[in-house]
Amino acid sequence: MAGRLHDKYTLITGGTGGIGLETARRFLAEGAHVAITGRNEAALKGAGQSLGPQALLLHSDAGRLEDQAALARQLREHWPRLDAVFVNAGDVTHRPVEAWDEATYDQLMATNLKGPFFLLQALLPLLTNPSSVILCGSVSAHIGLPQSSVYAASKAGLLSLARTLSGEWAARGIRVNGLSPGPTATSALGKLGLPADEEAALQQQIRELVPIGRMGSALEQAHAAVFLASDESSFVVGTELQVDGGVGNL
């Protein structure tokens, strides 16, 4: 029996760990051709060892503008088309407003919003009809979580792109949707840029936000990404799927 993504050519940015890596595993299991990106060569190699030789590994930094066009060129050299894209790479830095400087702000916005916009611009000629683009947002765009100001703003911008690009690309057969995780147990929780005691306090605060009383898993997010990448979601356009344990709505 063919998988739900049989023979689909799929790209996952930020695929070396967490949600991205688990999604790559699920895409492969569903019969997709999978390319993942990462900016760290060692992490990319490790992900490749985990996924096996069928995964295409592409070195790319989501926050570097020149890397976006280069990534599109690399894909054109390997593949005839692109059926699905999961824009997952992200900077999760959280800190109080007074602790931000321009350089750190610009880096986060470049990774979370500017880079993805220009990546999609570069990938547009490769996207087939029909195809699916999934933008990884965050429930943080909907709540007032302390220390998430810049991160949440970047994700709100990305979720807006899911609507506007859907309107612009509908005639091309390209569906664009947002996938917004809630608190998810991944290694990214250790990369918030906070001192250990503040990080622990913030993580406990996040857990307490979840109405169902637990963190989500990377696998739960990956299942949602499979749905949005597959033909099962062919009538789902310009919307946001919140996989958040109820944080954004309860």
N, C-alpha and C positions, 0 to 999 in steps of 0.2 A: 504494500500500500504506500503510495507516494505521500511524502510529508506535506505539511501545510505551506511550506515555503519551497516546494520542489523546484529546482532549477532557477530560483530567483537569485540575482546578483545583489548582494547586500553589503553596505558599509556601516561600520560602527566606530565612531570616534571615541577616543578614551576607552579602548577595549582591553587594557592591560590588568584590570582588577575590578572588584566590586560588581556593580550592576552591568557595566559594559562587558566584562569578561563572561559573566553568567549568561548574558544575552547572546553573546557569540556562541557559547555552548549550545544554547537552545536553538538558535538559528541553524547551526550545523546539524543538529539532531532532526530538524524539520526539513532537511534536504536542501538548504540554501548554500550558495557559494558565499563565503564570508571573508571580508577584509576588515582588519582592525588597525587603528592607529594608536600611537603612543609617542611621547616625547623623550622617554627614557629608554635607551637601547637595551639595557639589562632587563628592565621590566617587560619590554616588548619580546625579547627572546624568551623570557620565562613564560609569558602568555602563549607564545608559539609552541613551547614544549607541552603546555597543558592542553592546548587545542588540537595539536597534531599537524601533520604536514599539509592538510587540505586548507588551512587558514592562510590567507595572504597578509603578511605583516608589512606595514608601511609606517616609516618614521615620519612623524609630523607633529608640530606644536600648534595646538588650536589657537594660541594667542599671537602667532606670527603671521602677518598678512601674506607674506610671500609663500608660506607653506601651503596656503589654501589652493592657490593656482597650481602649485607643484603636485599636490595630492591628486587633483583632477587629472593632470597630465599622466601621472603614474597609473591611475585607474584605466584611462583610455588605452594605455599600452597593454594592459592585461585582459581587459574585459570588453565585450561588445556593447554593453548597456548597463544601466543601474536601475534595479527594480525597487529597492528600498534603502533608505538612509536613516540611521539612528544617531542624531547629534547628541552625544552623551558626555563628551569631555567637558570638564568644568572645574572652576576654581571655587572652593568652598570656604574661603577665608571669612571668619566672623570676628568682629571686634567692635568695641564701643566707637561711637561716632568720632569722638575726640582723638582716637588712636589712628585714624586713617590719614595718609598723605597722598599726594597726587600720583606718585609712581605706583603705589599699591592699588589705588583705585583704578588707574588706567590698565594695569595688568589684569585685574579681575574682569573688567569690562571687555578687554580685548579677547580674553579666553571665552567668556560666557555669552557675549552678544556680537561684538564686531567680527571676530573670527568666524563664527557660525554663519553670519549673514553673507560674508564674502566667499565662504566655502560653498554655500548653496548657489550663489551666483556662478561660481566656477563649474559646479556640477550640473547646472541646468541643461547643457547640451547632451549630457549622458543620460538624464532621467527619461525613462521610456513612458509610453502611454499604454496601460495605466501604471502608476508607481505610487509609492508611499514615502513621505518624509515624516519622521517622528522627532520632535524637538523635546528634549528632556528639560522640563520646567522644575517646579518645586512647589509644594504646598506653602512654603515660606512667602510666596508672592501673595497669599491670601490672608495671612495672619500677621500679627504685630510682634513677632519673636524678637526679643532684645538681642542686639549685636548682629542682626542679620541685615541691616539697612542696605548696604551696597549689593550684597548677594541677592537679596530678595528683589531689589530693583532690576538687576540684570535678568533674573528669571521672569519677571513680569514683562520685560521687553521681549524676551524670547517667546513667551506665550502669545503676545500680541502678534508676533510674526506668523504664528500658526494660523491666525485668522486672516491677516492681510495677504500673505502669500497664497493661501487657499483661494481667496477671491481673485488674485491675479493669475494663478496657474490652473484654475479649474478647467478651462477650455483645453489645456494641454493634457488633461487626465492625471494631473499630479495632485494627490491628496496630501495635505499638511495638517498634522494634529500634534497637540501637546500631550506628553506623558509626565505627570507630576507626582513624583514619589513623596511620601511622607517620611518620617523618621525611619531610616533603614540601617540595619546593622552591617556596615562595611568598614573597610580600613580608612575611608574618607573621614570618619569621625575622629580619627587621630591626627587630622591635618587641618584643624580649624585655626591654627596660629595662635592658640591661647596657652597660658601657663597651665600646668597640670591640674591645679586645684580649680581654676576657673573652667577648664574644659570639663572636668568631672561634674561640676555644679550645673553647667549648661546641658550636658547630656542627660542628667537626672531631670532637669526642667523639661527637656524635650520629651522624655518618656512619659512624664505626667500629662503631657498634652494629648496623648493618644487615647481616645475614648475606649478602644477595645483592650487597652492595658498592656500593649507590648510593641516592640519595634517590628517593622516589616523585614523581609528577607530580600536579598538580591534576586532569588529565584521568583518570588512573587512579582517583582518588577519586570523580570524577563518574560514571564508568561504574558503580561500585558503588552510588551513590545512585540511579541510574536503575533498576537491578535491584530495589532495596528499595522504590522507589516504584511499581513496575509490578506487574501481576497475576502476573508470573512468580514472584514471591516470596510468593504467597498462603498458603503453608504455613510461612512463616518468621515466627515470633512470639516476642517476648521474649528475643531472643538478641543476639549481638554479632558483626558482621562486621569482622574485623581486616584492614585493607589496609595492611600495615606492613613488607613485605619480610622477614617472618619474625622481627621484633624480639621480639615477645611470646611466641614459642613455640619458637624454635630456640636 
